[in-house]
Amino acid sequence: MGKRALGLWAALVFLALWTSWAAAGNKKLAQTGFQFLSVPTEARAAAMGEAFTTVASYSASMFYNPANMSRITSLVDISLNRNQWIADIQHVSGTIAFNPWRGRYGVLGFSFLSVDYGEFLGTMVDPTTEKGYIDTGVFSPSAFAVGVAYARSLTDRFSVGGHVRYCYQKLGTSVVPVGEVSQGVTQKISNEIGVLGFDFGTLYRTGFKTLAFGMSVRNFSKEIKYQREGFQLPLTFRIGLSMEVLELFLGENDVHKLLVSVDASHPRDYPEQISVGAEYTFLGLLALRGGYTTGYRHTEEEKGKYGDPDRGLSLGFGIQKSFGDHLIAFDYAYIPFGVFDPVKLMSFRLVF
């Protein structure tokens, strides 16, 4: 099978998966776990509202659409990220991609993600006490994911990629009574579990200016459970497009660039969303970014019913400097989060 035929076949299969999932869009299972996999990981993507399915062309692409990794032209690309999430939850992640044959045999990458939830005070119901409960000690939930990714260009316009991760989460140890509470007999139950998660993506460069289309499936997994209720990872389908719009008026230039991207997402356990992102770059040194995501509820009635905070807007900037074939970049994102403190992300990137 030729490369073009293979690329067309892959695109049709991906489109069939998308439409079949969308047809069942009203049947929300609302039973997903490992929500840390849905949290923004990279500052540039977060600042653009995560409308990133067709944007990135570096190692952090594997978190959004691994097919974009195929556009890496450097030998090694490294990205380190820190996300100061709500409630003082800390996310630290990193990616590295190797392209020793300039894309001839594809691009290989590795990723890690670690989450620190802080410390919590455990309790157990005990009606024999005045308070109705007893303390069981301090515990520290945690989570991490490590993965390997691969992307390759099947043609000069069509690319595919995949990302396999081992995802693990530990919610501490439960202390539960055995028999009558008054007897004081307890047992400890460990709440930890791991599972493989799969990400897939495609990218198609149309040939018209920089217009590109892409699709991705993120967090596909089997059903798992801690004790009784089963759940799956936060599966999400995304489709998007992007383009340097100033090329339509100014042609190719190295002074002013304006990248606009739009993504439509279909999460397993949340209403469909549209994300729009923009990035203005001056002289290839300074970038100003903004994004907005629809689908978050804002009315008082809906917030009272669903408990969703006000959010949707995101802002950020980036600076970078090239030294021949080497590059150093810093990106920052700021996301207002309603009653919570704003979310802040920082990313460092090194290319050589």
N, C-alpha and C positions, 0 to 999 in steps of 0.2 A: 504494500500500500504506500503511495507517494506521500510526501510530507504534506502537500496541500490537501489531499483527500483525508489524511489522518487528522489534520487540523479542523477541517470542516466537520468530520464525524464527531470529534470531541466537543466542538461547539454545539452541535445539535443535541448530543446527549446531555450536555449541561443545561441547555435551554429546556429540554423535556423535564429534567429534574426540577427546575425552577417553576415551570408552569404547573406541574403536578402538585408541588407543595403549595403554590399560591391558590390552587383550586380548593384546597382544604384549609384555607386561611382562617375561616371563622371558627375552627375547632382548636381553640387554645388549650393546651394541656395544663399550662400553669404549674407544671411539676418539673422544674429544673433546679439543679444545684450548681456548686462550684462557680458562683456568680463572679468570682474574681477574674474569670476568663473573659468577662464582658467589659471589664473596666479598661479605659484607655491606657495604653502602655507607653506611647511615644509622643513627645511634646508637639512635633510638627503636625501629626495627625490629629491630636486632640484640639489644637488651635483651629483647625479647619473643619471642625465638627465631625471628624472621623469620616469625611467624604474622601476616602483614600483608596478605593478599590483599584483605581487606575493611575495613581499619582506616584507613589514612592518607587525609586529604583535603587534601593540600597538594602542592607541586610535586615533592617526593621520591617521591610515589606512582608516578611513571613508571618507577622502578626495580623496582617490585613488581607493581603492577597499574595501568596507565595510565588505566583507566576511573574510578578513584577521583578523578582530577583534576577530573572533572566536578562534584564537590561543593565546589570552591573558591568562596568567596563574595567574597573580597577582589579588589582590582584587580590587585595584583602580589604574588607569593609567591616568596621566595628562600630557598634552603637551601644551606649550605656544610658539607661533611663531610670528616673526616680519619679514616682507619683505620690504626692502627699494627698491621699484620698480623704473622704469624710471621716469624722470620728477618730482622727489621728491614726488611721490605718495607713501603713506604709507599703507601697509596692516598689520593688526594685527589679529591673529586668535588663537583659542584655542579649545582643545577637552578634554573630560573626559569620561572614560569608567569604568563601574562597572561590576564586575564578582563575585557576592556574593556566587554563588553555584558552583564555579570552572567549569563553562561551562555546567553544567547539564541542565540548562534552557536557555542557551545562554548568550550573553554579550550585555548590554545596554549602549549606549553612547549618548553624547550631544556635539554639536559643535556650534561655533560662528565665524563669519568673519566680520571684519569692515574695510572700506576703506576710507581714507582721501585724497581727490584729491587736497587739497589746495584751494586758493582763485583765482577767475577769475573776470575780468572786463567785465561787460555786455555792449552791444551796441545795437542800433537799427538804421536801415537805415533811413536817413533823407536827401533827395536831396536838401532841402532848405538851408542846412548849407554848409559852405565852405569845411568841411572835408567829407561831405556826410553821416555822421552818428552822433548820439548823445549818450552820456554815459547813461546807465540805472542803474548804481550802481554795487557794488561788490557782488558776490554770491559764495557759497561754495558747489559744488556737493559732494554727499556722497553716500555710498552704504553699505549694510550689508546683512548677511544671518545667520539665526539660524536654527538648525536642530536637529533631533533625529535619532539615528541609532540603528540597531539591527543585530546581527550576531549569527549564530548557526552552529555547526557541525552536519550534518545529519548522517555521518558515521565517522570512525576514519580517513578517508582520504578526504572526500568531505564536503565542507562548503558553505553556502550561506549567503548573507547579504544585507541589504538595508539601505538607508539614505534618509530621507525626509527633505527638507529645505524650509523655507520661505525666498525668495530672494527679496530684495527691492533696488531700486535705485532712487535717486533724482538728477536730472540734473539742478535744479534751477528753477526760474520763468522767463518766456519769457514776454517781454513787446513788444506788437505788435500794430501797428496803426489800428484804426477803421475808415473805409472810406478813404478820402483823407488825405495823410500825412500832408499836409499844415494846416489842421484843428486842428492838435495837440491833437486829441482824441485817447487815447490808452486804452488797456486792458491788464491785467496780466493773463497768462496761466501757471498753475503749471505743471511741467514736472516730475511727480513721479508716480511710478507704482510698484506693488508687485505681485509675482506669486510663486506657489509651484514648486519646482524642485525635481526630483527623481533620485537617484543613485542606481544601482543594481550591484551585483558582485557574482562571484563564484570562488572557489579555490579547486584544486584537487592536493593532494599530492600523487605522483605515488608509493611511497614505495621503489623506487630505490634511495638510498642515501637520499639527500635532494631535489631532483628534484621535482619541483612543476609547475603546469600550472594554469593559471587563466584568467578570462575575466571580463570585467566591462562595464557598460553603465553609463555615467555621464551626468547630466544636461538634463534629459528628461522633457519636459514641454509642455503645450499648447501654442498656438500663442497669443502674446500680442502686444499692440501698445501704444504709447504715444498719438499721434494725428491722423496720417493718415496711415503711413507705418507699417505693421505688421512684427513681428520678433519672433524668439524663442530663448531659451537659447542655449549656444554653446555645443550642443549635441556631444558627442564623444564616439566611441566604441574603446575599447582597448583589446588586447589579449597578454599575456606574459608568460614567463617562467623564472625560476631562479634556481641556484644550487650553493652549496659550492664546487667549483671545486678542491680545494686542497685535499678534502676527497678521490678523485680518486687515489692520489699518496701517501698521508701521513696517510690516515685513519682519524678517528675522533681524534682531538687533540684540546687543549685549548690554544695553543701558536700562531699558524698561521692559519688564515682563509681568504679565498678569495671568496667572493660572486660575481657572475656574473649574470646579469639579462638582458633580452632583451624584449622589448615591441614593438608591431606594433599597431599604432593608426589610426583611420579613423574619423577625425573631419567632422562636417557638412559643414564648410565653409573654409576648407583649404586642401591642398594636403595631401595624406597619408604620414605618418612619421614612421621611425624606430628609436627607442631609445635604446642605449646600456649603461649600467652602471656597475661599478665595485667598490667593497669595500674591502680593505685589513684591517684586524683587528689583532692587536698584543696584546696577553695576555688578551684579552677582555677589554682592557683599552683605547687604542688609535686606531682610524680608519682613514684611508686615502681613499678618494673617488674621482671618476671621472666619467664623462658621456659625451655622444655625441648624438645629435639628428639630423637626416637627414631631408631634406624637406624644409629647409630655403634657399631662393634664395640668391646667392652671386655675380652673374655677374653684371657688371655695367648696362647693358641693362635691366635686370630684376629688379634691385633695382630702376632704374628710372621709370619703368612701374608700379611696385607694391608698392614701398616705404618700402620694408622690410629691417630692419637693419641686419648687420652681426651678427650671433649668432649660437649656436649649441653646443659649448663646455661648460662644467661646471666642477667645482672643489670644493673640500671641505674637512673638517675633523671633527672628533668628539672625545670627551673624555667622559668616564663614570666611575662611581665607585659604587660598590655594598657594602651595609652594611647589611648583612644577607638577609632578604627578601625585603629590601629597595634598591632603585637605584636612582641615580642622574646622569643626562646626559646633555651635551651641544653639539650642532651641529652648524656648520657654512658652508655656501655655497657661492661661488663666481662665477658669470656668466658674462663674457664679453659680451657687448651689442653694439658693433660697435660704431656709432657716439654718442650714449648715454653713460652716466656714467655706470660703472659696477653695476649689481644688486647684492645685498648682503642680505643674509637671516641668521637669528639666531633662534635657537629653544632650549627650555629648557624642560626637561622631568623629571617627578617625579613618581616613582613607589613604592607602598607599599601595 
